[in-house]
Amino acid sequence: TIIRCLDPSAPRRRKALLSATTASLHVLVTKYPNVAFHQETQHFAIGTGPARDNCILIYDLRTTTRWKQLKGHRAAVTAIEFNADGSYLISYSAYERPPTVKCWYVGTGGFFNALISGGYGASSTKCIKTCPMPPLDRVYPPIDHLQYTKLTWNNKVKGAVKLQRENQSVLFFTVLPK
């Protein structure tokens, strides 16, 4: 429903609600590690749980349409983050056994680029790397995932990622060739 507030086919509603909607999305991205936003491409991503097949949904906020659906995790997606140009997305599932990080090539084109490339959102999206993580000593409560889990791309080293886990440990690894 927040995304519908940005629907370009209702310009008066969009204009009236733009500031409040943007503020709401900012709070979601700041507070929840399983939500990410890429400013330049206007892509908004949500990592889901079993009720939505543990997939990642990416919306194009310019058109207010679901742009892509990424499937591959076997358990709830705990954290996600776009890289600097928005062409890759990294995801972490702490609930998989073993816990897993996946790197997805999502491209940067919107709705019309996807139609031209033959297949709205599906053909150009793929998991390019899966990285099993060392298991943790115990299962952590959801509040620890919200407070501590964070994925960060290192913009100085191509494909380098930092994962801060729910137990506050930190792992560094590379998901793209240098």
C-alpha positions as CSV (number, residue, x, y, z in Angstrom):
1,T,0.0,0.0,0.0
2,I,2.9,2.4,0.6
3,I,4.1,1.8,-2.9
4,R,0.6,2.5,-4.4
5,C,0.8,6.0,-3.0
6,L,3.5,6.7,-5.6
7,D,1.4,5.5,-8.6
8,P,2.1,7.8,-11.5
9,S,-1.4,7.3,-12.9
10,A,-2.8,9.2,-10.0
11,P,-0.5,12.3,-10.1
12,R,-2.5,14.4,-7.5
13,R,-2.4,11.6,-5.0
14,R,1.3,11.0,-5.7
15,K,2.1,14.7,-5.2
16,A,0.1,14.9,-2.0
17,L,1.6,11.8,-0.5
18,L,5.1,11.9,-1.9
19,S,6.8,13.4,1.2
20,A,5.1,11.1,3.7
21,T,5.6,8.1,1.5
22,T,9.3,8.8,1.1
23,A,9.7,9.4,4.8
24,S,8.0,6.0,5.5
25,L,10.2,4.2,3.1
26,H,13.3,5.8,4.6
27,V,12.2,4.5,8.1
28,L,11.7,1.0,6.7
29,V,15.1,0.9,5.0
30,T,16.9,2.4,8.1
31,K,15.2,0.1,10.6
32,Y,14.9,-3.2,8.8
33,P,17.9,-5.0,7.3
34,N,15.7,-7.0,5.0
35,V,14.6,-3.9,3.1
36,A,16.8,-1.9,0.7
37,F,16.4,1.1,-1.5
38,H,18.6,2.3,-4.5
39,Q,18.1,6.0,-5.0
40,E,19.3,6.4,-8.6
41,T,17.3,3.5,-10.0
42,Q,14.4,4.0,-7.6
43,H,14.3,0.3,-6.8
44,F,12.9,-0.8,-3.5
45,A,13.6,-4.4,-2.3
46,I,12.1,-6.5,0.4
47,G,13.4,-9.8,1.6
48,T,10.6,-12.1,2.6
49,G,10.0,-15.2,4.7
50,P,8.2,-18.6,4.2
51,A,4.8,-16.9,3.6
52,R,6.2,-15.5,0.3
53,D,8.5,-18.4,-0.6
54,N,11.6,-16.7,1.0
55,C,12.0,-14.6,-2.1
56,I,13.2,-11.0,-2.6
57,L,10.7,-8.7,-4.2
58,I,12.0,-5.6,-6.1
59,Y,9.7,-2.8,-6.9
60,D,10.3,0.0,-9.4
61,L,9.0,3.1,-7.6
62,R,8.9,5.1,-10.8
63,T,6.2,2.9,-12.2
64,T,5.0,1.4,-8.8
65,T,5.2,-2.1,-10.3
66,R,6.9,-5.2,-9.0
67,W,10.0,-5.3,-11.1
68,K,11.7,-8.6,-10.2
69,Q,11.2,-11.6,-7.9
70,L,14.4,-13.3,-6.8
71,K,14.0,-17.0,-5.7
72,G,16.7,-19.1,-4.3
73,H,16.9,-18.9,-0.5
74,R,15.5,-21.9,1.4
75,A,14.6,-19.8,4.5
76,A,13.7,-16.3,5.5
77,V,15.8,-13.5,4.0
78,T,17.4,-11.6,6.9
79,A,19.3,-8.8,5.1
80,I,19.7,-7.3,1.7
81,E,21.6,-4.4,0.1
82,F,22.1,-3.0,-3.4
83,N,25.6,-2.2,-4.7
84,A,26.6,1.4,-5.6
85,D,25.1,1.4,-9.2
86,G,22.1,-0.8,-8.4
87,S,23.1,-3.6,-10.7
88,Y,23.7,-6.2,-8.0
89,L,21.9,-7.1,-4.8
90,I,23.4,-9.1,-1.9
91,S,21.2,-11.1,0.4
92,Y,21.7,-13.0,3.6
93,S,19.6,-15.8,5.2
94,A,20.6,-16.5,8.7
95,Y,17.9,-19.3,9.0
96,E,19.3,-21.5,6.2
97,R,21.5,-24.4,7.2
98,P,24.2,-23.3,6.7
99,P,23.5,-19.6,6.8
100,T,23.9,-18.3,3.2
101,V,24.8,-15.1,1.4
102,K,23.7,-14.8,-2.3
103,C,24.8,-12.3,-4.9
104,W,22.2,-11.5,-7.6
105,Y,22.7,-9.7,-10.9
106,V,19.6,-7.6,-11.2
107,G,20.6,-5.0,-13.9
108,T,19.5,-1.4,-13.6
109,G,16.8,-1.0,-16.3
110,G,13.2,-0.4,-15.3
111,F,10.0,-1.7,-16.7
112,F,10.5,-0.8,-20.3
113,N,14.1,-2.1,-20.5
114,A,12.8,-5.4,-19.1
115,L,10.1,-5.6,-21.7
116,I,12.6,-4.9,-24.5
117,S,15.0,-7.5,-23.2
118,G,12.3,-10.1,-23.5
119,G,10.7,-11.1,-20.3
120,Y,9.6,-8.7,-17.6
121,G,12.2,-9.0,-14.8
122,A,13.0,-12.7,-15.1
123,S,15.5,-13.3,-17.9
124,S,18.1,-10.8,-16.8
125,T,18.1,-11.8,-13.1
126,K,20.2,-14.6,-11.7
127,C,22.0,-15.6,-8.6
128,I,25.7,-15.4,-9.6
129,K,27.2,-16.6,-6.4
130,T,26.2,-18.5,-3.2
131,C,28.5,-18.3,-0.2
132,P,27.8,-20.6,2.8
133,M,28.6,-18.9,6.1
134,P,29.9,-20.6,9.2
135,P,27.1,-21.7,11.5
136,L,26.5,-19.8,14.7
137,D,26.6,-21.3,18.2
138,R,22.9,-20.9,18.7
139,V,19.7,-19.5,17.1
140,Y,19.3,-15.8,17.8
141,P,16.0,-14.1,18.4
142,P,14.5,-11.8,15.7
143,I,15.3,-8.7,17.7
144,D,19.0,-9.5,17.3
145,H,18.6,-9.8,13.6
146,L,16.9,-6.4,13.5
147,Q,19.5,-4.7,15.7
148,Y,22.8,-6.2,14.5
149,T,22.5,-7.8,11.0
150,K,23.8,-5.6,8.2
151,L,25.2,-6.1,4.7
152,T,27.5,-3.4,3.3
153,W,29.3,-3.2,-0.1
154,N,32.8,-1.9,0.0
155,N,32.8,0.8,-2.8
156,K,36.6,0.9,-2.9
157,V,37.0,-2.8,-3.7
158,K,34.8,-4.3,-6.5
159,G,32.6,-7.1,-5.2
160,A,33.8,-6.9,-1.6
161,V,31.1,-7.2,1.0
162,K,30.9,-6.9,4.8
163,L,28.4,-8.9,6.8
164,Q,27.7,-8.1,10.4
165,R,25.8,-11.0,11.8
166,E,23.1,-11.3,14.5
167,N,25.8,-12.2,17.1
168,Q,27.7,-9.0,16.1
169,S,30.5,-11.0,14.5
170,V,31.8,-9.5,11.2
171,L,32.8,-11.4,8.0
172,F,34.5,-9.9,4.9
173,F,34.3,-11.7,1.6
174,T,34.2,-11.1,-2.2
175,V,31.2,-12.0,-4.3
176,L,32.3,-10.5,-7.7
177,P,35.5,-10.9,-9.7
178,K,37.9,-8.0,-9.2
